[in-house]
């Protein structure tokens, strides 16, 4: 019987220890799916202030790295993320004993390049002390991009490196002076290496020096090879396209399941959908939204940031509120977008509720209580919210980009074969295009039987990790069969 593939997932975050978005949920979910296929998976993250509160952590070793010749000691801690899934933390308090993961409030930490260069070095220094020496390191986003060239410097015992781009919009830039603590040979900093318009890019390091590169949806894999979405690296990605592929993120249905969700006023599923109406009534009562329950309720659970398309919502608001709908927005973000959305909510106080917070529990109730979920993003590498919405019977209204395009099928108006499409899409990043999609959704809502059929059809869709985990495992097997660089 062949030995199981041993995989170490290196990530800047993982739920529930340290989380700012969907990356943490992916890193928490995929190990279970890979283990179910016979792999052995562990996770390693920085020893953040929040992560050190995880129960059962124990010291493994006192280690050190020497970036630029200066020794930096750290402690390797170990615990359990979930049954049979070890979690390791690289603890160095001067870098990570701080509020927040990447910054405090809206200010990023200026030493992030040094912090994550250290983390990447600490990951490799920790390998001999793990329960399983990995065959594959699956590194995630710019924070771990340097792991890929560091692996090439390790020698014959080096694991193979697979790099995942979760968001091409974050390049992980550092000044040229960062060479001193990155510590790679000079040849790595050339134009075909880390150099990026006079700076260094950790994301580019991951792309160039990984054995394989993955991004989180097939459509996004195509988009990032274009000038519009490549952030200056589209040429690099086209050059490396033979090793680039898109694998859609999955959903952990143990967490996101309306039949068992403990946060809901009533549980329900595709066979017994009645509880969804109770969730809508309970949400409106909780938010003091005093409009009739037979009005369509649209929800947004989002970061209030440029990427998420909030300006379209604000611009289209006078028109779509005339359609007789209500809107709930849950999220927080940058000051400008918070102010713009707050002004919109103030202009339509009877139809709008805005909750400026990151509240994972309330997110479940907003998704369950909404009839429709809006995702009008400028770009969306994968998106999980639309997949959560489908499982909860909330019909997604999305822009046809990235993973939104791969998971939502646009409703054509009729379904003579009974094979229901599952949402509404629009293409142009224009307020009028969003309005037309919302108007089509409201028109469907006026056909209660058809609207219920689409809602129930969405609940039956399967976006679990099982298919995506098989794609990752096949990629790892292929990677191990190839010679190293």
Secondary structure, 3 states (H helix, E strand, C coil): CCCCCEEEEECCCECCCECCCHHHHHHHHHHHHHHHCCCEEEEEEECCCCHHHCCCCEEEEEEEECHHHCCEEEEEEEEEEECCEEEEEEECHHHHCCCCCCEECCEECCCHHHHHHHHHHHHHHHHHHCCCCCCEEEEECHHHCHHHHHHHCCCCCCCEEEEEECCCCCCCEECHHHHHHHCCCHHHHCCCCCEECCEEEHHHHHHHHCCEEEECCHHHHHHCCCCCCCCCCHHHHHHCHHHEEECCCCECCCCCCCCCCCCCCCCCCCCCCCHHHHHHHHHHHHCCCCCCCCCEEEEEECCECHHHCHHHHHHHHHHHHCCCEEEEEEECECHHHHHHHHHHHHHCCCCEEEEECCCHHHHHHHHHHCCEEEECCCCCCCCCHHHHHHHCCCEEEEECCHHHHHHCCECCCCCCCCCCCCEEEECCCCHHHHHHHHHHHHHHHCCHHHHHHHHHHHHCCCCEHHHHHHHHHHHHHHHHHCCCC
